[in-house]
Amino acid sequence: MTHLHSNPSLQTAVLDIIIEPVDDLPGAGGLGLESEIMRMSNEHHKFSGVLIQIINLIETNITTEPDTKDGKDRLISSISTVESNYPDIFELFIELIYLAYYSDPRVHRRIGWKTGPIQPNGHLLPPWDESILNNVKNKEPFWIHVE
């Protein structure tokens, strides 16, 4: 698995706190979303570098958390501090993670989302009724014929 941040265990832990594992489905950190996150970061300018920036901020902030807290509590506290101090970029981070997570077919199966194209197996269209055009065909053209 490719990690986008130089501290892969921190990246995985943060993503798993944002979207935790449920039953047999891994959290966002354990799902292997890196390629999708990288694709979105490259294709959409607003997401460029967001994950790395947030993880860096969390990593810097976690060292200031009290030693009396255990590792996960310190991490959650650090995430909350970063969210409070950098709300705009944190909002982009959350959007990026949710988009990547809910784009994954394993998540679709777990929550019962129907994936793939809606047509032709979705809403059935009635056969075309040519008589719908009868009134229009009987009208005179509204444009002027020019030769």
C-alpha positions in Angstrom: 0.0 0.0 0.0 1.3 3.4 -0.9 1.1 6.1 1.7 0.9 9.8 0.9 2.5 11.0 4.1 5.9 10.2 5.4 4.4 8.8 8.6 2.2 6.0 7.3 1.0 4.8 10.7 -0.1 8.3 11.7 -1.9 8.7 8.3 -3.7 5.4 8.8 -4.6 6.2 12.4 -6.0 9.7 11.6 -8.1 8.3 8.7 -9.4 5.5 10.9 -10.5 8.1 13.5 -12.3 10.2 10.8 -14.2 7.1 9.5 -13.9 4.2 12.0 -14.0 0.5 11.1 -17.5 -1.0 11.2 -17.8 -4.8 11.7 -15.9 -6.4 8.8 -15.3 -3.2 6.9 -12.0 -1.4 7.6 -12.0 2.3 8.5 -10.8 4.9 6.0 -7.2 4.3 7.0 -7.3 0.5 6.5 -9.3 0.6 3.3 -6.4 1.5 1.1 -7.8 4.7 -0.3 -4.5 6.3 -1.1 -4.7 5.9 -4.9 -8.2 7.4 -4.9 -7.1 10.3 -2.7 -4.0 10.8 -4.9 -6.2 10.8 -8.0 -8.6 13.4 -6.6 -5.7 15.5 -5.3 -4.2 15.6 -8.8 -7.4 16.1 -10.7 -9.0 18.7 -8.4 -6.9 21.7 -7.5 -8.8 22.4 -4.3 -7.6 19.0 -2.8 -4.0 19.4 -3.9 -1.8 18.6 -0.9 -4.6 18.8 1.6 -4.1 15.3 3.2 -0.3 15.9 3.7 -0.9 19.4 5.1 -3.5 18.2 7.7 -1.4 15.1 8.7 1.6 17.4 9.2 -0.4 19.8 11.3 -1.7 16.9 13.4 1.8 15.5 13.7 3.2 18.8 14.9 0.3 19.4 17.3 0.3 16.0 18.9 3.7 16.7 20.5 2.0 19.5 22.5 -0.7 17.3 23.9 -0.3 16.3 27.6 1.5 13.1 28.2 -1.2 12.0 30.6 -3.4 11.1 27.7 -3.0 7.7 25.9 -2.1 7.6 22.3 -5.5 7.6 20.7 -6.8 10.4 23.1 -3.8 12.5 22.3 -4.4 12.0 18.6 -8.2 12.8 18.8 -7.3 15.9 20.8 -4.7 17.0 18.2 -7.2 16.4 15.4 -9.8 18.6 17.2 -7.2 21.3 17.7 -6.3 21.3 14.0 -10.0 21.4 13.1 -10.5 24.4 15.3 -7.4 26.3 14.2 -7.6 25.5 10.4 -11.3 25.0 9.7 -11.1 25.7 5.9 -8.4 23.2 5.1 -9.9 20.7 7.6 -13.2 20.9 5.8 -11.5 20.1 2.5 -9.7 17.2 4.2 -13.0 15.8 5.5 -14.6 16.2 2.0 -11.7 14.5 0.4 -11.8 11.5 2.8 -15.5 11.1 2.6 -15.5 11.3 -1.2 -12.7 8.6 -1.4 -14.4 6.4 1.2 -17.9 6.5 -0.3 -16.5 6.0 -3.8 -15.2 2.6 -2.8 -17.2 -0.4 -4.0 -16.7 -2.2 -0.7 -18.4 0.6 1.1 -21.2 0.5 -1.5 -21.8 -3.2 -0.8 -21.7 -2.6 3.0 -24.3 0.1 3.0 -26.4 -1.3 0.2 -25.8 1.3 -2.4 -26.5 0.3 -6.0 -23.4 0.9 -8.0 -22.9 1.2 -11.7 -25.0 3.0 -14.3 -28.6 3.6 -13.5 -29.6 2.8 -17.1 -30.5 0.3 -18.6 -31.3 -1.6 -15.4 -32.7 1.3 -13.5 -35.7 3.4 -14.3 -37.4 1.9 -17.4 -38.4 4.3 -20.1 -41.7 3.8 -21.9 -41.5 3.1 -25.6 -41.5 6.3 -27.7 -44.9 7.4 -28.9 -44.6 9.1 -32.2 -48.1 10.6 -31.9 -46.7 13.1 -29.4 -45.4 15.1 -32.4 -48.7 15.2 -34.4 -49.6 18.7 -33.2 -46.2 20.1 -33.9 -46.1 18.5 -37.4 -49.4 20.2 -38.3 -48.2 23.7 -37.5 -46.8 26.1 -40.0 -43.0 26.9 -39.6 -42.3 29.9 -37.5 -39.2 30.9 -39.5 -39.0 32.7 -42.8 -37.7 30.6 -45.7 -34.8 32.4 -47.4 -33.3 31.4 -50.7 
